[in-house]
C-alpha cells in the first residue's frame, strides 16, 4: 500500500494511505478532502495499475502540479514525487516517519545508504561499568538536582547539565507517548525550534537494540525537489542513547550534538549512563505534562466528539478539514453564529492533534476586565500568591479563546509572543517560560474593521486568522436536526429518569421548519423541555411549545402568527387531546365539547383530524398521534 505524506509546515506528517485508488478534492465524498480554496470539488485521482500508481487531473480549475510541473495527462508516480494542489503539498512514498509532539517534529528518514563499519557502540546497560569516578559523581549530583526539580524543570535541568559537561549545542528527547507514526512523541528539543533529523538505522539500533551510539554524521537538512530527496549531511559525530520505561526494553532516546568539539566513546558511556538514570524523571515529567484534569474532562470530550455525528455534507467537510488541520500547530480561527457548535469543533481539533493528551481549556473574554483577562491568561508570580494562568495550565495542550475581540490592545503583544515564540510572561515575573500550546480562537466582531480602527493588532490578526473554519447556522444544515434532537432528548430523559423512544414525524417537520436563531444551543434547550412533556417516551405535537407547532405555516410560508392562528391551534390541540382521551368516541367527545356528533366531525375535518385514527387497534395496541401516525407501544 502506497501513501501520501503532507509536507507543508502546518500539517507536516499527516499521512494518507492509498490501496487501489484515491479521489482528491474539496467535495465531502472525496477520499482525501483538501481544504485549500483553490482546489476543485473533484480535483485529481490516484489509481493503481500493475503495482504502479498513476495520478490524473480531473479537469480542475487550477490544475495539479507534480514536481512543480502541471500535468495534462495520466502520469506515473515515483517515490519522492511532490504533488502540489493549491498550497497543499504531498510527497508520494517519501520513506519518512514523522514523530509529532510538544517539540518540533522529529523526522526519521528511511532507505539511506549508510555504512555501519567501525561504528562506535556500547550496550547501554553496561555503560556505567566504565565510568570514571568523576563522571559517576557528576551523574549522582544530577540525580540529586532532579529529585528537587518540578516535572516542568526536569528536561531543562538535564539540558543545562549536558551543556556544561558535554558541550551540548543541540538535544532532543523522544519518549513513548502514543503519538506519531512510531507510537512515540517528540517530547523536548533544545534549542526550542530544533527539529531532529535522523536516519532509520541509528534510530532502530537505539530504540530496538538498546545500543548507545557515536553516529559519525549529522543530517543537517532534508527536502524534496524535482522528484528527488535531498539530504544534507555534515561529517560530525553525534551521540544517541536509549531511554527506558522502568523495564529492560528501550523505548525512547536522547540525542546530542556538540558543534564545537568531537564527541568520543568516553562521552558516549557518560551519556548512556546518564540516560538510564534520568529515564524515570523523564517519564514522570511526560506524564505530568500530559495529565488530564480528571474523569469528567475525559467524559466531556468523548461526549463532544460523539455529538459530531452528522448527515450534512457541509459539516462533514468542516470536521474532515479540521482533523487534517489539527496535525499542524498553527492557530485556527472559528467563525459562525452563536450556538453553532464552535466549542465542539475546537474540542474536535484538540482530540485529533498531537496535543490530544494535554489539557483542553477554554476561556470567554467577554465580560472580563483587563486585569481579569491578564490574570486568567498569563497568571501571576511574585505577588501575595502565585497563580497559574490557563496558558500555563494548557501547556502541551489546546486553548480555545472565545470573543477574542475583547482582548485589550496592550495585552495583545503578550499573547502574540506566546503564539509566535512560545514564550509566556506571567504578571510580575522576571523571566519568561517556554510553552507549547495550540491556540483556537473565535470572535463575534468584525476584526478586520478593528484592525483598520487600530483597536486590534494587525500582526496578531494575521497570525490568528491565517486558517479560518466557518460553521454554518442550523437552518442551513436541516438534515442534522432530527439526529441532534434525538440525542439531546435522550440525554435529557436519562437525566430526568423518564423514558424516551421516538420523535413523531410531525414534530420533526416542525423542528425542520423553524429557523433556530439560537442554533444548536437553542435546539438543545427546547429538547430538554420536550423530554419533560413527552408522552410515555414519545414526543408528539403536544410536547412542543406553540411557536414550534406553528413553524411550518409561520416560517415556511412567511405568514405572521396572529391571535386567530393561536386560538385555532389551541382549539385543535384541545380536540386532539379529547379524542385521544376517549379513544376517538365521537359521542363522548361531543359531550365534553358540548357539541353534537355531526359538529364534532366537522371540527375534526377542519383541523385535519380523523377520529378513527384515535381508536385502538384490537390486534395490536399503538399510541396514536393527532396526525394519525402510528407509534409502537413500549411493549413492542
C-alpha positions as CSV (number, residue, x, y, z in Angstrom):
1,X,0.0,0.0,0.0
2,X,1.4,3.4,-1.0
3,X,1.0,6.6,0.9
4,X,1.0,10.3,0.7
5,X,2.6,12.4,3.4
6,X,1.8,16.1,3.9
7,X,4.9,18.2,3.8
8,X,3.5,21.7,4.3
9,X,4.8,23.0,7.6
10,X,1.4,23.4,9.3
11,X,0.4,19.8,8.5
12,X,3.7,18.1,8.4
13,X,3.4,14.3,8.9
14,X,-0.3,13.9,8.0
15,X,-0.4,10.5,6.2
16,X,-2.9,9.2,3.7
17,X,-2.7,5.5,2.7
18,X,-3.7,4.5,-0.9
19,X,-4.8,1.0,-1.6
20,X,-6.3,0.9,-5.2
21,X,-7.4,4.4,-5.8
22,X,-8.0,7.8,-4.1
23,X,-10.1,10.7,-5.1
24,X,-8.7,14.1,-4.1
25,X,-10.8,17.3,-3.8
26,X,-13.0,19.6,-1.7
27,X,-16.2,17.5,-2.0
28,X,-17.3,15.6,1.0
29,X,-17.3,12.3,-0.9
30,X,-13.6,12.5,-1.8
31,X,-11.2,10.1,-0.2
32,X,-8.7,12.8,0.7
33,X,-10.6,16.1,1.4
34,X,-8.5,19.2,0.6
35,X,-9.2,22.4,2.5
36,X,-7.3,24.7,0.1
37,X,-9.9,27.0,-1.5
38,X,-8.2,26.9,-4.9
39,X,-8.8,23.1,-5.1
40,X,-11.8,21.9,-7.1
41,X,-14.5,19.7,-5.7
42,X,-13.2,16.7,-7.7
43,X,-9.6,17.8,-8.3
44,X,-7.4,14.7,-9.0
45,X,-7.4,11.0,-8.8
46,X,-4.7,8.4,-8.0
47,X,-5.2,4.9,-9.3
48,X,-3.2,1.7,-9.1
49,X,-2.4,-0.5,-12.1
50,X,0.0,-3.4,-12.2
51,X,1.6,-2.4,-8.9
52,X,2.2,1.2,-10.2
53,X,0.4,4.3,-9.1
54,X,-0.8,7.0,-11.5
55,X,-2.2,10.5,-10.9
56,X,-4.7,12.2,-13.2
57,X,-6.0,15.8,-13.1
58,X,-9.9,15.7,-13.3
59,X,-10.2,19.0,-15.4
60,X,-9.7,21.0,-12.2
61,X,-9.8,24.8,-12.3
62,X,-6.3,25.5,-11.2
63,X,-4.5,22.3,-12.2
64,X,-2.3,19.8,-10.4
65,X,1.5,20.1,-10.2
66,X,3.9,17.1,-9.9
67,X,7.4,18.2,-9.2
68,X,6.3,21.8,-10.0
69,X,5.2,20.8,-13.5
70,X,1.4,20.9,-14.4
71,X,0.1,17.5,-15.6
72,X,-2.1,17.3,-18.7
73,X,-2.4,13.5,-18.9
74,X,-2.2,10.4,-16.7
75,X,1.2,10.3,-15.0
76,X,3.0,7.5,-13.2
77,X,4.1,8.4,-9.7
78,X,7.5,7.5,-8.3
79,X,8.9,7.7,-4.8
80,X,9.7,11.3,-3.7
81,X,7.4,12.9,-6.2
82,X,6.0,16.1,-4.9
83,X,2.2,16.7,-5.6
84,X,1.0,20.3,-5.2
85,X,-2.6,21.3,-5.3
86,X,-3.0,25.0,-4.4
87,X,-1.0,25.3,-1.3
88,X,-1.3,21.7,-0.4
89,X,1.9,19.7,-0.7
90,X,2.1,15.9,-0.5
91,X,5.1,13.6,-1.1
92,X,4.4,10.3,-2.7
93,X,6.2,7.4,-0.8
94,X,8.7,9.7,0.9
95,X,10.2,6.8,3.0
96,X,9.8,9.0,6.1
97,X,8.4,8.6,9.6
98,X,7.3,11.7,11.4
99,X,7.1,11.8,15.2
100,X,5.0,14.8,16.4
101,X,4.5,16.1,19.9
102,X,5.2,19.2,22.0
103,X,8.6,19.6,20.5
104,X,9.2,20.3,16.7
105,X,8.6,17.2,14.7
106,X,11.3,14.5,14.5
107,X,11.8,13.1,11.0
108,X,13.1,9.6,10.8
109,X,14.5,9.1,7.3
110,X,14.3,5.6,5.7
111,X,16.3,4.0,2.9
112,X,19.5,5.8,3.5
113,X,22.8,4.2,2.4
114,X,24.9,4.4,5.5
115,X,27.9,2.3,6.4
116,X,28.0,0.7,9.8
117,X,31.7,-0.2,9.7
118,X,33.8,0.9,12.6
119,X,30.7,2.1,14.3
120,X,31.3,3.0,18.0
121,X,28.6,1.4,20.1
122,X,28.1,0.3,23.7
123,X,25.3,-1.8,25.3
124,X,23.5,0.9,27.4
125,X,23.2,-1.5,30.3
126,X,27.0,-1.8,30.5
127,X,27.9,1.8,30.1
128,X,28.0,2.6,33.9
129,X,30.7,0.0,34.4
130,X,33.3,2.0,32.6
131,X,32.5,5.4,34.0
132,X,35.3,7.4,35.7
133,X,34.8,8.4,39.4
134,X,34.4,12.0,38.3
135,X,31.7,11.1,35.8
136,X,29.9,8.9,38.4
137,X,30.0,11.9,40.8
138,X,28.5,14.2,38.2
139,X,25.6,11.9,37.5
140,X,25.0,11.5,41.2
141,X,24.8,15.3,41.5
142,X,22.4,15.5,38.6
143,X,20.2,12.8,40.3
144,X,20.1,15.0,43.4
145,X,19.1,18.0,41.4
146,X,16.3,16.2,39.5
147,X,14.9,15.0,42.8
148,X,14.5,18.6,43.8
149,X,13.1,19.7,40.4
150,X,9.5,20.0,39.4
151,X,8.3,17.9,36.4
152,X,8.3,21.1,34.3
153,X,12.0,21.7,35.2
154,X,13.3,18.1,34.5
155,X,14.2,18.4,30.8
156,X,15.6,21.9,31.2
157,X,17.8,20.8,34.1
158,X,19.1,17.8,32.0
159,X,19.9,20.1,29.1
160,X,21.8,22.6,31.3
161,X,23.8,19.7,32.7
162,X,24.6,18.4,29.2
163,X,25.6,21.9,28.0
164,X,28.0,22.3,30.9
165,X,29.5,18.8,30.9
166,X,29.3,17.6,27.3
167,X,29.2,20.9,25.5
168,X,25.8,20.1,24.0
169,X,24.6,22.6,21.3
170,X,21.5,20.5,20.5
171,X,19.5,17.9,22.4
172,X,16.3,16.0,21.5
173,X,14.3,13.7,23.7
174,X,11.9,11.1,22.1
175,X,9.6,9.4,24.5
176,X,6.9,6.7,24.1
177,X,3.7,8.7,24.2
178,X,1.3,7.1,21.6
179,X,1.7,10.0,19.1
180,X,3.3,10.0,15.7
181,X,3.7,7.1,13.4
182,X,6.1,5.1,15.7
183,X,4.0,5.3,18.8
184,X,6.3,7.9,20.3
185,X,6.4,11.6,21.0
186,X,8.9,14.3,20.1
187,X,8.9,15.4,23.7
188,X,11.7,18.0,24.2
189,X,14.1,19.9,22.0
190,X,17.0,22.3,22.6
191,X,17.1,24.8,21.0
192,X,13.4,25.0,21.2
193,X,13.0,25.2,17.4
194,X,15.4,22.3,16.8
195,X,13.9,19.6,14.6
196,X,15.5,16.2,14.9
197,X,16.6,14.7,11.5
198,X,17.8,11.1,11.9
199,X,18.2,8.1,9.6
200,X,16.3,4.9,10.5
201,X,19.4,2.8,11.2
202,X,20.6,4.6,14.3
203,X,17.0,5.2,15.4
204,X,16.4,1.4,15.3
205,X,19.7,0.5,16.9
206,X,18.9,2.7,19.9
207,X,15.2,2.1,20.4
208,X,15.1,-1.6,19.4
209,X,18.6,-2.9,20.2
210,X,19.3,-0.8,23.3
211,X,22.6,0.4,21.8
212,X,24.3,3.7,22.7
213,X,25.9,5.1,19.6
214,X,28.5,7.5,18.4
215,X,27.0,8.1,15.0
216,X,29.5,9.5,12.5
217,X,27.5,12.3,10.9
218,X,24.6,14.6,11.3
219,X,21.6,15.2,8.9
220,X,21.5,18.9,8.7
221,X,18.7,19.3,6.1
222,X,16.1,17.3,4.3
223,X,14.0,18.5,1.4
224,X,12.2,17.1,-1.8
225,X,12.8,18.7,-5.2
226,X,12.1,17.6,-8.8
227,X,11.2,14.1,-7.7
228,X,14.4,13.7,-5.7
229,X,15.0,13.6,-2.0
230,X,17.9,15.8,-0.9
231,X,19.7,15.0,2.4
232,X,22.5,17.4,3.5
233,X,24.9,15.6,5.8
234,X,27.7,17.0,8.0
235,X,30.6,14.8,8.9
236,X,30.4,15.5,12.6
237,X,29.6,12.8,15.2
238,X,26.6,12.9,17.4
239,X,25.6,10.7,20.4
240,X,22.4,8.6,20.9
241,X,21.4,6.7,24.0
242,X,18.2,4.7,24.8
243,X,15.7,5.7,27.5
244,X,13.8,3.1,29.5
245,X,10.3,2.9,30.9
246,X,11.1,1.0,34.1
247,X,11.9,-2.2,32.1
248,X,14.9,-3.6,30.3
249,X,13.2,-2.7,27.0
250,X,14.4,0.5,25.4
251,X,11.5,2.8,24.3
252,X,12.8,6.3,23.7
253,X,16.1,8.0,23.1
254,X,18.2,11.1,23.9
255,X,20.1,12.7,21.1
256,X,23.0,15.1,21.5
257,X,25.2,17.3,19.2
258,X,28.3,19.3,20.0
259,X,29.1,21.6,17.2
260,X,32.4,22.8,18.8
261,X,34.2,19.5,19.8
262,X,34.4,15.9,18.5
263,X,32.4,13.5,20.7
264,X,34.1,10.3,21.7
265,X,33.4,6.9,23.1
266,X,34.1,8.2,26.6
267,X,31.3,10.8,26.1
268,X,29.0,8.0,24.9
269,X,29.5,6.0,28.1
270,X,28.7,9.1,30.1
271,X,25.5,9.9,28.1
272,X,24.3,6.2,28.1
273,X,24.7,6.0,31.9
274,X,23.0,9.4,32.4
275,X,20.1,8.3,30.1
276,X,19.4,5.3,32.4
277,X,19.4,7.5,35.4
278,X,17.1,10.2,34.0
279,X,14.6,7.8,32.4
280,X,12.3,7.7,35.5
281,X,12.4,11.5,35.8
282,X,11.6,11.9,32.0
283,X,8.7,9.5,32.4
284,X,7.3,11.4,35.4
285,X,7.8,14.8,33.6
286,X,6.0,13.4,30.5
287,X,3.1,12.0,32.5
288,X,2.6,15.2,34.5
289,X,2.8,17.5,31.4
290,X,0.1,15.4,29.8
291,X,-2.0,14.8,32.9
292,X,-5.8,15.4,32.3
293,X,-7.9,17.3,34.6
294,X,-10.0,14.3,35.7
295,X,-12.5,11.8,34.7
296,X,-15.2,14.4,33.9
297,X,-12.9,16.1,31.4
298,X,-12.4,12.9,29.5
299,X,-16.1,12.1,29.5
300,X,-17.0,15.5,28.3
301,X,-14.5,15.2,25.4
302,X,-15.9,11.9,24.4
303,X,-19.4,13.3,24.5
304,X,-18.4,16.3,22.5
305,X,-17.0,14.1,19.7
306,X,-20.0,11.8,19.8
307,X,-22.2,14.8,19.0
308,X,-20.2,15.4,15.8
309,X,-22.2,12.6,14.0
310,X,-23.7,14.3,11.0
311,X,-25.5,13.7,7.8
312,X,-24.9,17.1,6.4
313,X,-22.1,17.4,3.8
314,X,-21.1,20.9,4.9
315,X,-20.4,19.7,8.4
316,X,-18.6,16.5,7.2
317,X,-16.2,18.7,5.1
318,X,-15.6,21.1,8.0
319,X,-14.7,18.4,10.5
320,X,-12.7,16.4,8.0
321,X,-10.8,19.6,7.2
322,X,-10.4,20.3,11.0
323,X,-8.9,16.8,11.5
324,X,-6.3,17.5,8.9
325,X,-5.5,21.0,10.1
326,X,-5.1,19.6,13.6
327,X,-1.9,17.8,12.5
328,X,-0.1,21.1,12.3
329,X,0.5,23.6,15.1
330,X,-0.8,26.9,13.6
331,X,-3.6,28.8,15.3
332,X,-7.1,28.2,13.9
333,X,-9.9,30.8,13.8
334,X,-13.5,29.7,14.1
335,X,-16.4,31.8,12.8
336,X,-20.2,31.2,12.9
337,X,-23.3,32.4,14.6
338,X,-23.8,32.0,18.4
339,X,-24.7,28.4,19.2
340,X,-23.4,26.7,16.0
341,X,-21.0,24.4,17.9
342,X,-17.7,26.2,17.8
343,X,-16.7,24.7,21.2
344,X,-17.4,21.2,19.8
345,X,-15.3,21.9,16.8
346,X,-12.4,23.3,19.0
347,X,-12.5,20.1,21.1
348,X,-12.5,18.0,17.9
349,X,-9.4,19.8,16.7
350,X,-7.8,19.1,20.1
351,X,-8.6,15.4,20.1
352,X,-7.3,15.0,16.5
353,X,-4.0,16.8,17.2
354,X,-0.7,15.7,18.6
355,X,-1.6,17.5,21.8
356,X,-4.6,15.3,22.5
357,X,-3.1,14.0,25.7
358,X,-2.8,17.5,27.1
359,X,-5.5,19.7,28.6
360,X,-8.2,21.4,26.6
361,X,-9.1,24.7,28.2
362,X,-11.4,27.4,27.0
363,X,-12.0,31.0,28.2
364,X,-14.6,33.6,27.2
365,X,-13.1,37.1,27.3
366,X,-16.5,38.8,27.1
367,X,-17.4,40.5,30.4
368,X,-13.9,40.4,31.9
369,X,-11.9,43.5,32.9
370,X,-8.4,44.0,31.5
371,X,-6.8,42.8,34.8
372,X,-9.0,39.8,35.0
373,X,-8.1,38.8,31.4
374,X,-4.4,39.2,32.0
375,X,-4.5,37.2,35.2
376,X,-6.7,34.5,33.7
377,X,-4.4,34.1,30.6
378,X,-0.9,34.6,32.0
379,X,-1.1,34.0,35.7
380,X,1.0,35.8,38.3
381,X,4.3,35.4,40.0
382,X,5.9,37.2,42.9
383,X,2.7,38.6,44.5
384,X,1.0,37.5,47.6
385,X,0.4,34.2,45.9
386,X,1.5,32.6,42.7
387,X,-1.3,31.9,40.2
388,X,-1.1,29.8,37.1
389,X,-2.9,31.2,34.0
390,X,-4.7,28.9,31.6
391,X,-1.9,29.2,29.1
392,X,0.5,27.6,31.6
393,X,-2.2,25.0,32.5
394,X,-2.7,24.1,28.9
395,X,1.0,23.7,28.1
396,X,1.3,20.8,25.6
397,X,-2.5,21.1,25.1
398,X,-5.1,23.4,23.4
399,X,-6.7,26.7,24.4
400,X,-10.0,28.0,22.9
401,X,-10.3,31.7,23.4
402,X,-13.8,33.0,22.7
403,X,-14.6,36.6,21.9
404,X,-11.0,37.5,21.2
405,X,-12.1,41.0,20.2
406,X,-12.3,41.8,23.9
407,X,-8.5,41.3,24.4
408,X,-7.1,44.7,25.5
409,X,-4.7,46.3,23.0
410,X,-1.7,46.4,25.4
411,X,-2.3,42.7,26.2
412,X,-2.3,41.6,22.6
413,X,1.5,41.8,22.3
414,X,2.0,39.4,25.2
415,X,-0.4,36.9,23.6
416,X,1.4,37.3,20.3
417,X,4.7,36.4,21.9
418,X,3.1,33.3,23.4
419,X,1.8,32.2,20.0
420,X,4.8,33.1,17.8
421,X,7.7,32.4,20.1
422,X,6.2,30.0,22.7
423,X,7.2,32.4,25.5
424,X,4.9,33.1,28.5
425,X,5.4,36.1,30.7
426,X,3.3,35.8,33.9
427,X,2.4,39.0,35.6
428,X,5.3,40.1,37.9
429,X,7.7,37.5,36.6
430,X,11.3,38.4,35.9
431,X,11.8,35.7,33.3
432,X,9.7,34.1,30.7
433,X,9.0,30.3,30.5
434,X,8.6,28.3,27.4
435,X,5.2,26.8,26.4
436,X,3.8,24.7,23.6
437,X,0.1,25.4,23.2
438,X,-2.3,25.1,20.2
439,X,-4.5,28.3,20.0
440,X,-8.0,28.2,18.7
441,X,-10.0,31.5,18.8
442,X,-13.3,32.9,17.8
443,X,-14.9,36.3,17.5
444,X,-18.4,37.8,17.1
445,X,-17.0,41.1,15.9
446,X,-15.5,42.2,12.6
447,X,-11.8,42.0,13.4
448,X,-10.9,43.5,10.0
449,X,-12.6,46.8,11.0
450,X,-10.9,46.6,14.4
451,X,-7.5,46.4,12.7
452,X,-8.4,49.4,10.5
453,X,-9.6,51.3,13.6
454,X,-6.3,50.5,15.4
455,X,-8.0,48.6,18.3
456,X,-6.6,45.2,17.2
457,X,-3.0,44.5,16.2
458,X,-2.6,43.6,12.6
459,X,0.2,41.1,13.2
460,X,-1.9,39.2,15.8
461,X,-4.9,39.3,13.5
462,X,-2.9,37.8,10.6
463,X,-1.5,35.1,13.0
464,X,-4.9,34.1,14.4
465,X,-6.9,34.2,11.2
466,X,-4.4,32.5,8.8
467,X,-6.6,29.4,9.0
468,X,-10.3,30.0,9.2
469,X,-13.1,27.5,9.6
470,X,-16.7,28.7,9.3
471,X,-19.6,26.8,10.8
472,X,-23.0,27.2,9.1
473,X,-26.2,28.0,11.0
474,X,-28.5,25.2,11.9
475,X,-31.2,26.4,9.5
476,X,-28.7,25.6,6.7
477,X,-28.0,22.1,7.9
478,X,-31.5,20.8,8.5
479,X,-30.6,17.2,7.7
480,X,-28.9,17.1,11.1
481,X,-31.9,18.4,13.2
482,X,-33.6,15.1,13.7
483,X,-30.4,13.4,14.8
484,X,-29.3,16.2,17.1
485,X,-32.8,16.4,18.6
486,X,-32.9,12.7,19.3
487,X,-29.5,12.8,21.0
488,X,-30.4,15.8,23.2
489,X,-33.8,14.4,24.2
490,X,-32.4,11.0,25.0
491,X,-29.8,12.6,27.3
492,X,-32.3,14.9,29.0
493,X,-34.7,12.0,29.5
494,X,-32.0,9.9,31.1
495,X,-31.2,12.8,33.5
496,X,-34.9,13.2,34.4
497,X,-35.4,9.5,34.8
498,X,-38.1,9.3,32.2
499,X,-38.3,7.0,29.1
500,X,-37.7,8.2,25.5
501,X,-38.4,6.1,22.4
502,X,-39.2,8.3,19.4
503,X,-40.0,11.6,17.7
504,X,-43.3,11.9,15.9
505,X,-42.9,12.8,12.2
506,X,-45.0,15.9,12.6
507,X,-42.6,17.0,15.3
508,X,-39.6,16.6,13.0
509,X,-41.4,18.6,10.4
510,X,-41.9,21.5,12.8
511,X,-38.3,21.4,14.0
512,X,-37.0,21.5,10.5
513,X,-39.3,24.4,9.6
514,X,-38.3,26.6,12.5
515,X,-35.3,28.9,11.7
516,X,-33.4,28.4,15.0
517,X,-31.9,31.8,15.6
518,X,-30.0,30.3,18.6
519,X,-28.8,27.4,16.5
520,X,-27.7,24.2,18.3
521,X,-27.8,25.8,21.7
522,X,-31.5,26.8,21.3
523,X,-32.3,23.3,20.0
524,X,-30.7,21.7,23.0
525,X,-32.7,23.9,25.4
526,X,-36.0,23.1,23.6
527,X,-35.2,19.4,23.6
528,X,-34.8,19.4,27.4
529,X,-38.4,20.7,27.6
530,X,-39.7,18.1,25.1
531,X,-38.3,15.4,27.3
532,X,-40.3,16.7,30.3
533,X,-43.6,16.9,28.3
534,X,-43.2,13.7,26.3
535,X,-46.0,11.0,26.4
536,X,-44.7,7.7,27.7
537,X,-41.4,8.2,25.9
538,X,-42.9,9.6,22.7
539,X,-42.5,13.2,21.7
540,X,-45.7,14.4,19.8
541,X,-47.0,17.7,18.7
542,X,-48.5,18.5,22.1
543,X,-44.9,18.2,23.6
544,X,-43.9,21.3,21.6
545,X,-44.4,25.0,22.5
546,X,-46.9,26.8,20.3
547,X,-44.3,28.7,18.2
548,X,-42.7,25.4,17.2
549,X,-46.0,23.8,16.4
550,X,-46.8,26.8,14.0
551,X,-43.4,26.7,12.4
552,X,-44.4,25.0,9.1
553,X,-47.0,27.7,8.4
554,X,-45.4,30.7,10.1
555,X,-41.9,30.3,8.8
556,X,-42.0,28.1,5.7
557,X,-44.7,30.3,4.0
558,X,-43.7,33.6,5.6
559,X,-47.1,34.1,7.4
560,X,-47.3,36.0,10.6
561,X,-48.6,34.4,13.9
562,X,-51.9,36.1,14.6
563,X,-54.2,35.9,17.5
564,X,-56.7,33.9,15.4
565,X,-54.0,31.5,14.5
566,X,-53.1,30.9,18.1
567,X,-56.7,30.4,19.1
568,X,-57.2,27.9,16.2
569,X,-54.1,26.0,17.2
570,X,-55.3,25.9,20.8
571,X,-58.7,24.6,19.8
572,X,-57.1,21.9,17.6
573,X,-54.9,20.7,20.4
574,X,-57.8,20.6,22.8
575,X,-59.9,18.5,20.4
576,X,-56.9,16.2,19.7
577,X,-56.4,15.6,23.4
578,X,-60.1,14.9,23.9
579,X,-60.1,12.4,21.0
580,X,-57.0,10.7,22.4
581,X,-58.5,10.5,26.0
582,X,-61.8,8.9,24.8
583,X,-60.2,6.7,22.1
584,X,-61.9,8.6,19.2
585,X,-65.5,8.1,20.6
586,X,-67.4,10.9,18.8
587,X,-70.4,10.9,21.3
588,X,-68.1,11.2,24.4
589,X,-66.0,13.9,22.7
590,X,-69.3,15.8,21.8
591,X,-70.4,15.7,25.5
592,X,-67.1,17.2,26.6
593,X,-67.2,19.9,23.9
594,X,-70.9,20.5,24.2
595,X,-71.3,19.7,20.5
596,X,-73.4,17.2,18.7
597,X,-71.6,14.3,16.8
598,X,-72.0,16.0,13.4
599,X,-70.4,19.2,14.6
600,X,-67.5,17.2,16.2
601,X,-66.9,15.5,12.8
602,X,-66.9,18.9,11.0
603,X,-64.5,20.4,13.6
604,X,-62.2,17.4,13.2
605,X,-62.1,17.6,9.4
606,X,-61.4,21.4,9.5
607,X,-58.3,20.6,11.6
608,X,-57.3,17.6,9.6
609,X,-58.1,15.1,12.4
610,X,-59.6,11.7,11.8
611,X,-61.5,10.3,14.8
612,X,-60.8,6.7,13.6
613,X,-57.1,7.3,14.0
614,X,-57.6,7.6,17.7
615,X,-59.4,4.3,18.1
616,X,-57.3,1.4,19.4
617,X,-56.4,-1.5,17.1
618,X,-57.6,-4.7,18.7
619,X,-54.9,-6.8,17.1
620,X,-52.0,-4.7,18.3
621,X,-52.0,-1.7,20.7
622,X,-50.5,1.6,19.4
623,X,-50.2,5.1,20.6
624,X,-52.0,7.4,18.1
625,X,-50.8,10.9,17.4
626,X,-53.2,13.7,16.3
627,X,-51.7,13.5,12.7
628,X,-52.7,9.8,12.5
629,X,-49.1,8.5,12.7
630,X,-49.0,5.1,14.5
631,X,-46.2,4.7,17.1
632,X,-45.4,1.3,18.6
633,X,-46.1,1.0,22.3
634,X,-43.4,0.3,24.9
635,X,-44.2,-3.4,24.8
636,X,-43.0,-3.6,21.2
